[in-house]
Amino acid sequence: MMNSELQCETRSHHPDDASGGPSSGNHIRAVARSDHVLVSLGLMFCSRPSWWAMVILIGLSSIQFACTQPRQINGIPPDAVQVRIQSRLSPPEWALLQRLLLDENVRAAGAYYRKYWNESGHLICIPRWGWADGTDDVLQGVANFPLVYALGGDRGILDLYYQALEGFLDQFSSAEVEYAPAYGALYRESMTANDWHHHSEYLTAFNQLAVADPHNAHYRSRARRFAGFYLNEGLPDGAEPIYDPERRLIRSLITGSRGAQLEIEPRFWGHRWEEWQDRTRVKGDAPLNLYATTQPALAFALTGEERYRQWVVDYVEAWIERARMNGYIFPANVGLSGEIGEHWGGRWWPNALGAWSRRGKAGSDGLGLFLPAVTAGLQNAMILSGDVSHFDALRRQIHVLLENAIEHDDGKRYPPAAYEDDGWDGRMRFGRHLVRLYLSSFREDDLKLIADERKLWGRADRFSYYTGFFYHGDDFAWLHYVLGENPEYPDRVMRSDLDRIRARIRAMRQDDSIPHERLTDHTFAFNPLATHGLFTMITGGPGPYLGKATYMLWSEVWPYDPEAGRPGLPPEVAMNVERITADGIELSVVNLNQTESRVLVIQMGAYGESRCVFVRRGRETIDVDSHYFVVDLAPGSGGKLMLAIDRRAYAPRAGLPWLRQPIPHAASSSSSATSP
């Protein structure tokens, strides 16, 4: 019998679609492979005619007729693939918790913002420049506000971010900013000079606007301007160029809207400059600068201008080549001539910060500070090019460290986290970097690295679900869930995140600090947002850092509300990516509204960079061959969908998926995906 829980539209090939791929004007071919069931049943009944056979045939014909009359949705092309789910479903607990967690994030953000920002959008604090407490910390305090909106939170949380952004630009442009350089804290609405550990912090929320609000004209203008600085565009007269296109290097550890700073004074680091007075040797490139690739990467997603994509790929591949030349180790410094160790006596390991060395002069925070930047650069290049081989550089780096493991007091051998003049030192846990490594290509040897790390760190039989401000919960817990090995994940992570919100709000209410004596980083301890569980479940991607890094978001899917014309889940709709394999994913969708239907658009990837080959439910399969499809959910309905996905088949594009055509990568090959 035909599965009537899922209905689909059956239509002929569009005449403009001569290649069989995505067609002109976003007319997508949708074919139900269950048609043969109708034909077989018809032949069976016709061979043994009866009144009941005629009744059943008429009933089946009416179902098929209903499929040819898709629901008309404002703005959605009429030929877009529609999947209808009509089966009633008692609301699962994860769906109820998910909607609660979305709402609680929005409410908590409002209470938090009202306490620490004024009506002008100014953070109530001492306006200050510095490395430990400084200008970058202001917008880091509203990290992930746009992300909550992009997942389905109320528009109000996005408005709060915009108010904080405009307030920041006003407050740190017009007010006296303590310890600011002579050229000021801001120029052309961007920080004048800083390292990319700090640039990434204040740009985390801003860069999420590429998914949350990509059609906003002010955002698009600023995004292109910020990217342009790293293409030597829009810098003031007399400024040192940031990028050397011939050698493919960023010319200083300290860059910004005032160009590259080849020399700095100790007081550049702010009110605690005495602690970092030896960190003045900043000329030349450093792996921390790989964070800078996010700006041109997002400019490409917004505009499609090839020069942005080419800049990112060229710069990342230059760093991959440097690592290869250095024994598959990303060197901490590269001189202005392109030579590794040029300004550090031939040594590849020291730097002013974000370097391998942690001891003595120019001591830094070791591998843990710059490895996320390396991962960010590789991830951006992979999404822009569709080439997963970029992650080979991270894999080789990790294996070099494992080969140089050091035995510690507990008798275990740990991979080092630093390199000093006398050799390897410290110990490193790779964590979320291994998750991204595995999901880039689904290699079993990468999965073994995760198993070995869990055993090494004594976590082989348990997971962490705690979400801190700077670091999210254990990505291993989520990965094993989507591999089918940790069924408790949805309930545990969402309850943990709800607990986090309650704890932060309680601490905030007990905060009796004097408003105008607060430091710029005071709010970090109270930011109540908990987005890790929401992000992993709704999008099927490794959770982003909370206010501690910036990169193109990595996800399997992204939900959109077509009736509201915005990203995120529609009201009362919940979604959970339950399985991820090399061929695709399995996800559940639920309409919690018992009296009204809901329409959901599911896009492949955060920027429509992947192609859904087909959708399957039970024995019925629907060809999609597009970067999105539509799900029409009857009141109180829900069910599981299996998606065959050709990952990173398209160039990433920001915007509502039904308003744009996918553009295949030049080297993209046709997928022969099978059932997930």
Stockholm file with secondary structure:
# STOCKHOLM 1.0

chainA/1-676         MMNSELQCETRSHHPDDASGGPSSGNHIRAVARSDHVLVSLGLMFCSRPSWWAMVILIGLSSIQFACTQPRQINGIPPDAVQVRIQSRLSPPEWALLQRLLLDENVRAAGAYYRKYWNESGHLICIPRWGWADGTDDVLQGVANFPLVYALGGDRGILDLYYQALEGFLDQFSSAEVEYAPAYGALYRESMTANDWHHHSEYLTAFNQLAVADPHNAHYRSRARRFAGFYLNEGLPDGAEPIYDPERRLIRSLITGSRGAQLEIEPRFWGHRWEEWQDRTRVKGDAPLNLYATTQPALAFALTGEERYRQWVVDYVEAWIERARMNGYIFPANVGLSGEIGEHWGGRWWPNALGAWSRRGKAGSDGLGLFLPAVTAGLQNAMILSGDVSHFDALRRQIHVLLENAIEHDDGKRYPPAAYEDDGWDGRMRFGRHLVRLYLSSFREDDLKLIADERKLWGRADRFSYYTGFFYHGDDFAWLHYVLGENPEYPDRVMRSDLDRIRARIRAMRQDDSIPHERLTDHTFAFNPLATHGLFTMITGGPGPYLGKATYMLWSEVWPYDPEAGRPGLPPEVAMNVERITADGIELSVVNLNQTESRVLVIQMGAYGESRCVFVRRGRETIDVDSHYFVVDLAPGSGGKLMLAIDRRAYAPRAGLPWLRQPIPHAASSSSSATSP
#=GR chainA/1-676 SS CCCTTEEECCCCCCTTCTTSSSCGGGCCCCCBTTHHHHHHHHHHHHHSCCHHHHHHHHHHHHHHHHHTSCCCCTTSCTTSCEEEECCBCCCCHHHHHHHHHHHHHHHHHHHHHHHHBCTTSCBSSCCBCBSSSSTTHHHHTTTTHHHHHHHTCCHHHHHHHHHHHHHHHHHHHHSCCBTCCTTCSEETTEESSBCHHHHHHHHHHHHTHHHHSTTCHHHHHHHHHHHHHTTTCSCCTTCCCSEETTTTEESBSSBSTTCCCSCCCGGGGBTTGGGGTTCCCCBSBCGGGGGGGHHHHHHHHHHCCHHHHHHHHHHHHHHHHHHHHTTSCCCSCBCTTSCBTTTTTTCSSCCSSSSSCCSSTTCCCCHHHHHHHHHHHHHHHHHHHCCGGGGHHHHHHHHHHHHTCEECTTSCEECCSEEETTEEESCCCCTHHHHHHHHHHCCHHHHHHHHHHHHHTTCTTCCCCCCCSSSCSCHHHHHHHHTTSCTTHHHHHHHHHHHHHHHHHHHHHHCCCCGGGCCTTGGGGTCCCCCHHHHHHHHCSCCCCSSSCCCCCCCSEEEEETTTTEESCCTTEEEEEEEECSSEEEEEEEECCSSSCEEEEEEESTTSCSEEEEEEETTEEEEEEESEEEEEECTTBEEEEEEEEETTCBCCCCSCGGGSCCCBCTTCCCCCCCCC
#=GC SS_cons         CCCTTEEECCCCCCTTCTTSSSCGGGCCCCCBTTHHHHHHHHHHHHHSCCHHHHHHHHHHHHHHHHHTSCCCCTTSCTTSCEEEECCBCCCCHHHHHHHHHHHHHHHHHHHHHHHHBCTTSCBSSCCBCBSSSSTTHHHHTTTTHHHHHHHTCCHHHHHHHHHHHHHHHHHHHHSCCBTCCTTCSEETTEESSBCHHHHHHHHHHHHTHHHHSTTCHHHHHHHHHHHHHTTTCSCCTTCCCSEETTTTEESBSSBSTTCCCSCCCGGGGBTTGGGGTTCCCCBSBCGGGGGGGHHHHHHHHHHCCHHHHHHHHHHHHHHHHHHHHTTSCCCSCBCTTSCBTTTTTTCSSCCSSSSSCCSSTTCCCCHHHHHHHHHHHHHHHHHHHCCGGGGHHHHHHHHHHHHTCEECTTSCEECCSEEETTEEESCCCCTHHHHHHHHHHCCHHHHHHHHHHHHHTTCTTCCCCCCCSSSCSCHHHHHHHHTTSCTTHHHHHHHHHHHHHHHHHHHHHHCCCCGGGCCTTGGGGTCCCCCHHHHHHHHCSCCCCSSSCCCCCCCSEEEEETTTTEESCCTTEEEEEEEECSSEEEEEEEECCSSSCEEEEEEESTTSCSEEEEEEETTEEEEEEESEEEEEECTTBEEEEEEEEETTCBCCCCSCGGGSCCCBCTTCCCCCCCCC
//
